[in-house]
Amino acid sequence: MPCTISRDSTGVLCARISGTMSVADLRRLQDAGLDVIKQGVKLRLLVLLEDFRGWERSGDWATAGLLPEQDRDIQKIAIVGDEQWRDQACAFVARGLRSFEIEYFASSARAEAGRWLQI
């Protein structure tokens, strides 16, 4: 399965994305994030790009994505993956345009990403 979603003991939502990400994967991740937010908790999301091959070319990406009004409910997003995906992943999540923090970490810095999410 290209995208698996879980929540760790500290409340961080973790998405492991491998292969090619689809719109359906993104929507499942959004639903999981909304479930966290409905519990009255600010979302902290760890995205692990493992053997990642990019985004599916088909699908309705225009209607998928985080809406700006959801920003107030998100604390941080940490993305961990190969350096080759840094720019595209940051553009995909609109880093620099959101009101919450988003950081990209090299695959070798997964522990650092986890610590950063806890601060």
N, C-alpha and C positions, 0 to 999 in steps of 0.2 A: 504494500500500500504506500503511495507516495507521501501521504501526510498522516502522522499519528499525533494525537493531542492528549496531554495528560496534565495533571496539576500536582506539584510537589508539596511536601509538608510545610513549606514556608508560604504557600499560597501562589507561587509563581506558576503561570500557565506556560507550558512548554510544548512547542510544536516542532516535530522532526519532519523535515521536508526533504524527500529524496526523489531523484528522477525529475520529471517535469511537473510543475505545479499547475493545477487546473483551477478554473473558476469555482468548481464545486468544492475543491480543497479550501479555497479562500473563504467560501461561505460557511463551511463547517467550522473553520477557525474563528470567524466572526461570531457565529452562534455560541461557541464555547466562551469567547470573551464576554459576550453579553450576559451569559449565565453568571459569570464572576461578578460583573458590574451590578446585576440585579440583587446580589447578596450584600450590596452596600460597600463593596471593596473596590478600591482603585486598582485597575488592571496593571500588572507587571507581566510582561510577555518575553519569553526567551524563545527565539527562533533558531533552530539548528539546521543549517543547510548541509546535508550529508549526501555525497554523490549527487549533488544538485545539477540539473541540466537546463534550468531556466523555466520559463513560463510557456504554457500551452498557447499556441498561436490562435486557436479558435476559441470561441466563447464570448460571452458578453462582459468583457472586462470594464466597459464604460459604466455599468451599473453596480459594479463590485467595488469594495474598498471602504475604508473608514470615513465616516462623514465628519466634517469639522465640529459639529455639535457633540460628538462623542469624545472629543479631546479632553474635556474636563474630567472624564471618568477614567482616563488612562494616565498612569504614573510614568512608566518607562517601557521602552522596547529595546531589547538587546538582540542583535542578529550576529550569529557566529557562522563563519563559512570561509571558503577559499577566497583569497584576495581578488581573484578574477571577477567575483560577483559583487564586490564592494559598491561600486558606483551605481550599478543597475538596481541592487537591492535598496540602497538608500533613496534612489529616485522613486522606486516602487512604493515605498512607505512615506514619501514626501518629507524626508528628513530636512530640517531647516525651515519647513513651512508649517510645522505642527507646534502646538503650545506645550507639548510634553517632550521629554528627552528621548532621543533615539541614538544608539551607538552601534557601530559595527566592529566586531572583534574577529581577528584571524582565528582559524580553526584551532591553532595551538593555544589560544587564550580563553578557552571555554570557562575555566575556573574563575578567571578575572571577570568575565561577563556575569557569572553568577554572583560574585561579590558586589559588582557594580549595581545589580538589580536590588540588592539588599540595603543599599545606602539610602 
